[in-house]
Amino acid sequence: MGKVVKTESYLEMMKDSLDKKIELLKQIQEKNKEQYNILSVQLKDNEVDQEAFDKIVEEKSEIADELDVLNDGFTSLFDNLKNEINDNKERYKDQIIHMQGQIRDIMDLTNTIELQEHANKELADTFFSNERKKLKGVRNSSRASMNYYQNMNRSKVEESMFMDEKQ
Protein backbone atom coordinates (compact mmCIF):
# COMPACT_ATOMS: atom_id res chain seq x y z
CA MET A 1 0.00 0.00 0.00
CA GLY A 2 2.98 2.30 0.60
CA LYS A 3 3.84 2.28 -3.11
CA VAL A 4 0.33 3.44 -4.07
CA VAL A 5 0.44 6.30 -1.53
CA LYS A 6 3.90 7.31 -2.77
CA THR A 7 2.75 7.17 -6.40
CA GLU A 8 -0.38 9.20 -5.64
CA SER A 9 1.73 11.74 -3.79
CA TYR A 10 4.09 12.02 -6.79
CA LEU A 11 1.13 12.33 -9.15
CA GLU A 12 -0.20 15.23 -7.03
CA MET A 13 3.21 16.88 -7.24
CA MET A 14 3.15 16.44 -11.02
CA LYS A 15 -0.33 17.99 -11.24
CA ASP A 16 0.82 20.90 -9.08
CA SER A 17 3.85 21.31 -11.32
CA LEU A 18 1.61 21.44 -14.40
CA ASP A 19 -0.65 24.00 -12.69
CA LYS A 20 2.38 26.15 -11.91
CA LYS A 21 3.57 25.80 -15.51
CA ILE A 22 0.18 26.99 -16.77
CA GLU A 23 0.40 30.05 -14.51
CA LEU A 24 3.92 30.85 -15.70
CA LEU A 25 2.87 30.51 -19.35
CA LYS A 26 -0.01 32.91 -18.69
CA GLN A 27 2.52 35.36 -17.24
CA ILE A 28 4.60 35.06 -20.41
CA GLN A 29 1.45 35.72 -22.44
CA GLU A 30 0.90 38.94 -20.48
CA LYS A 31 4.54 39.97 -20.92
CA ASN A 32 4.20 39.37 -24.66
CA LYS A 33 1.15 41.66 -24.72
CA GLU A 34 3.15 44.34 -22.92
CA GLN A 35 5.99 43.93 -25.42
CA TYR A 36 3.56 44.18 -28.30
CA ASN A 37 2.17 47.42 -26.88
CA ILE A 38 5.65 48.89 -26.46
CA LEU A 39 6.65 47.91 -29.99
CA SER A 40 3.39 49.26 -31.42
CA VAL A 41 3.93 52.61 -29.71
CA GLN A 42 7.53 52.67 -30.95
CA LEU A 43 6.39 52.21 -34.52
CA LYS A 44 3.69 54.86 -34.17
CA ASP A 45 5.70 57.47 -32.25
CA ASN A 46 9.22 56.58 -33.38
CA GLU A 47 10.19 56.64 -29.73
CA VAL A 48 11.99 53.83 -27.96
CA ASP A 49 11.22 52.90 -24.38
CA GLN A 50 14.28 50.70 -24.19
CA GLU A 51 14.17 50.45 -20.41
CA ALA A 52 10.60 49.08 -20.36
CA PHE A 53 11.37 46.70 -23.22
CA ASP A 54 14.53 45.40 -21.53
CA LYS A 55 12.65 44.96 -18.24
CA ILE A 56 10.07 42.75 -19.93
CA VAL A 57 12.77 40.68 -21.63
CA GLU A 58 14.46 40.20 -18.24
CA GLU A 59 11.18 39.17 -16.59
CA LYS A 60 10.40 36.69 -19.36
CA SER A 61 13.88 35.24 -18.99
CA GLU A 62 13.30 34.69 -15.26
CA ILE A 63 9.97 32.99 -15.98
CA ALA A 64 11.64 30.78 -18.60
CA ASP A 65 14.21 29.74 -15.97
CA GLU A 66 11.38 28.77 -13.62
CA LEU A 67 9.76 26.78 -16.42
CA ASP A 68 13.01 24.90 -17.00
CA VAL A 69 13.16 23.93 -13.31
CA LEU A 70 9.53 22.78 -13.41
CA ASN A 71 10.12 20.76 -16.58
CA ASP A 72 13.15 19.06 -15.07
CA GLY A 73 11.24 18.21 -11.89
CA PHE A 74 8.23 16.93 -13.82
CA THR A 75 10.42 14.77 -16.05
CA SER A 76 12.25 13.36 -13.04
CA LEU A 77 9.00 12.47 -11.28
CA PHE A 78 7.53 10.98 -14.44
CA ASP A 79 10.63 8.85 -15.02
CA ASN A 80 10.28 7.46 -11.48
CA LEU A 81 6.57 6.70 -11.96
CA LYS A 82 6.44 5.63 -15.58
CA ASN A 83 6.45 1.88 -14.96
CA GLU A 84 4.01 2.05 -12.03
CA ILE A 85 1.56 4.19 -14.04
CA ASN A 86 1.81 1.96 -17.12
CA ASP A 87 1.29 -1.16 -15.03
CA ASN A 88 -1.72 0.31 -13.18
CA LYS A 89 -3.42 2.63 -15.68
CA GLU A 90 -6.89 1.92 -14.36
CA ARG A 91 -5.96 2.80 -10.77
CA TYR A 92 -4.54 6.19 -11.82
CA LYS A 93 -7.02 6.84 -14.63
CA ASP A 94 -8.53 10.01 -13.09
CA GLN A 95 -5.14 11.59 -12.40
CA ILE A 96 -3.93 10.71 -15.88
CA ILE A 97 -7.02 12.24 -17.50
CA HIS A 98 -6.62 15.39 -15.40
CA MET A 99 -2.95 15.73 -16.35
CA GLN A 100 -3.75 15.14 -20.02
CA GLY A 101 -6.16 18.08 -19.82
CA GLN A 102 -3.47 20.21 -18.18
CA ILE A 103 -1.01 19.24 -20.91
CA ARG A 104 -3.55 20.24 -23.58
CA ASP A 105 -3.91 23.63 -21.85
CA ILE A 106 -0.13 23.96 -21.81
CA MET A 107 0.07 23.15 -25.52
CA ASP A 108 -2.62 25.76 -26.30
CA LEU A 109 -0.79 28.38 -24.25
CA THR A 110 2.51 27.47 -25.88
CA ASN A 111 1.00 27.84 -29.36
CA THR A 112 -0.48 31.22 -28.45
CA ILE A 113 2.86 32.36 -27.04
CA GLU A 114 4.64 31.29 -30.24
CA LEU A 115 2.17 33.36 -32.29
CA GLN A 116 2.68 36.33 -29.99
CA GLU A 117 6.46 36.00 -30.22
CA HIS A 118 6.23 35.89 -34.00
CA ALA A 119 4.07 39.03 -34.09
CA ASN A 120 6.45 40.81 -31.71
CA LYS A 121 9.44 39.79 -33.80
CA GLU A 122 7.82 41.19 -36.93
CA LEU A 123 7.10 44.48 -35.16
CA ALA A 124 10.65 44.65 -33.83
CA ASP A 125 12.07 43.86 -37.28
CA THR A 126 9.96 46.62 -38.81
CA PHE A 127 11.00 49.09 -36.13
CA PHE A 128 14.71 48.28 -36.48
CA SER A 129 14.47 48.36 -40.26
CA ASN A 130 13.00 51.86 -40.03
CA GLU A 131 15.76 52.86 -37.63
CA ARG A 132 18.43 51.52 -40.01
CA LYS A 133 16.89 53.55 -42.84
CA LYS A 134 16.98 56.66 -40.67
CA LEU A 135 20.59 56.01 -39.74
CA LYS A 136 21.47 55.45 -43.36
CA GLY A 137 19.78 58.76 -44.22
CA VAL A 138 21.71 60.50 -41.44
CA ARG A 139 24.93 58.90 -42.67
CA ASN A 140 24.21 59.98 -46.25
CA SER A 141 23.33 63.47 -45.04
CA SER A 142 26.54 63.60 -43.00
CA ARG A 143 28.52 62.38 -45.97
CA ALA A 144 26.91 65.02 -48.20
CA SER A 145 27.66 67.72 -45.62
CA MET A 146 31.26 66.56 -45.34
CA ASN A 147 31.65 66.53 -49.11
CA TYR A 148 30.18 70.01 -49.32
CA TYR A 149 32.50 71.24 -46.58
CA GLN A 150 35.53 69.67 -48.28
CA ASN A 151 34.53 71.14 -51.66
CA MET A 152 34.05 74.58 -50.14
CA ASN A 153 37.45 74.41 -48.47
CA ARG A 154 39.06 73.25 -51.70
CA SER A 155 37.44 76.11 -53.64
CA LYS A 156 38.73 78.63 -51.07
CA VAL A 157 42.22 77.25 -51.50
CA GLU A 158 41.89 77.48 -55.28
CA GLU A 159 40.44 81.01 -54.98
CA SER A 160 43.32 82.16 -52.81
CA MET A 161 45.85 80.60 -55.20
CA PHE A 162 44.17 82.42 -58.09
CA MET A 163 44.27 85.67 -56.16
CA ASP A 164 47.97 85.16 -55.36
CA GLU A 165 48.83 84.54 -58.99
CA LYS A 166 47.08 87.71 -60.17
CA GLN A 167 49.10 89.93 -57.93
NORNOR-V642399 format. One record per backbone hydrogen bond with DSSP energy under -0.5 kcal/mol. NH is the residue of the N-H (numbers start at 1). CO is the residue of the C=O. E is the energy in kcal/mol with one decimal. If there is no record, write none. Layout:
NH/CO/E + NH/CO/E
This chain:
5/1/-2.0 + 6/2/-2.3 + 7/3/-2.6 + 8/4/-3.0 + 9/5/-2.3 + 10/6/-2.4 + 11/7/-2.7 + 12/8/-2.0 + 13/9/-2.0 + 14/10/-2.3 + 15/11/-2.5 + 16/12/-2.7 + 17/13/-2.2 + 18/14/-2.3 + 19/15/-2.4 + 20/16/-2.5 + 21/17/-2.2 + 22/18/-2.3 + 23/19/-2.1 + 24/20/-2.3 + 25/21/-2.5 + 26/22/-2.1 + 27/23/-1.8 + 28/24/-2.1 + 29/25/-2.3 + 30/26/-2.1 + 31/27/-2.4 + 32/28/-2.6 + 33/29/-1.9 + 34/30/-2.2 + 35/31/-2.6 + 36/32/-2.6 + 37/33/-2.4 + 38/34/-2.4 + 39/35/-2.9 + 40/36/-2.7 + 41/37/-2.3 + 42/38/-2.3 + 43/39/-2.2 + 44/40/-2.1 + 45/41/-3.5 + 46/42/-1.8 + 49/47/-0.5 + 50/48/-0.8 + 53/49/-2.3 + 54/50/-3.0 + 55/51/-2.1 + 56/52/-2.0 + 57/53/-2.2 + 58/54/-2.4 + 59/55/-2.5 + 60/56/-2.7 + 61/57/-2.0 + 62/58/-2.1 + 63/59/-2.2 + 64/60/-2.6 + 65/61/-2.0 + 66/62/-1.9 + 67/63/-2.4 + 68/64/-2.1 + 69/65/-1.9 + 70/66/-2.4 + 71/67/-2.9 + 72/68/-2.4 + 73/69/-2.5 + 74/70/-2.9 + 75/71/-2.7 + 76/72/-2.3 + 77/73/-2.5 + 78/74/-3.0 + 79/75/-2.7 + 80/76/-1.6 + 81/77/-1.6 + 82/78/-2.2 + 85/81/-2.9 + 86/82/-2.6 + 87/83/-2.3 + 88/84/-1.2 + 89/86/-0.6 + 92/88/-1.5 + 93/90/-1.0 + 96/92/-2.6 + 97/93/-2.7 + 98/94/-2.4 + 99/95/-2.6 + 100/96/-2.4 + 101/97/-1.9 + 102/98/-2.1 + 103/99/-2.6 + 104/100/-2.1 + 105/101/-2.2 + 106/102/-2.4 + 107/103/-2.4 + 108/104/-2.5 + 109/105/-2.6 + 110/106/-2.6 + 111/107/-2.5 + 112/108/-2.3 + 113/109/-2.7 + 114/110/-2.3 + 115/111/-2.0 + 116/112/-2.5 + 117/113/-3.0 + 118/114/-2.2 + 119/115/-2.4 + 120/116/-2.8 + 121/117/-2.4 + 122/118/-2.2 + 123/119/-2.2 + 124/120/-2.7 + 125/121/-3.0 + 126/122/-2.3 + 127/123/-2.7 + 128/124/-3.0 + 129/125/-2.2 + 130/126/-2.4 + 131/127/-2.2 + 132/128/-2.5 + 133/129/-2.2 + 134/130/-2.3 + 135/131/-2.7 + 136/132/-2.8 + 137/133/-2.5 + 138/134/-2.7 + 139/135/-3.0 + 140/136/-2.9 + 141/137/-2.7 + 142/138/-3.0 + 143/139/-2.9 + 144/140/-2.6 + 145/141/-2.6 + 146/142/-2.8 + 147/143/-2.7 + 148/144/-2.6 + 149/145/-2.8 + 150/146/-3.0 + 151/147/-2.8 + 152/148/-2.8 + 153/149/-2.4 + 154/150/-2.4 + 155/151/-2.5 + 156/152/-1.8 + 157/153/-2.0 + 158/154/-2.5 + 159/155/-2.6 + 160/156/-2.6 + 161/157/-2.2 + 162/158/-2.4 + 163/159/-2.5 + 164/160/-2.2 + 165/161/-2.0 + 166/162/-1.5 + 167/163/-1.2
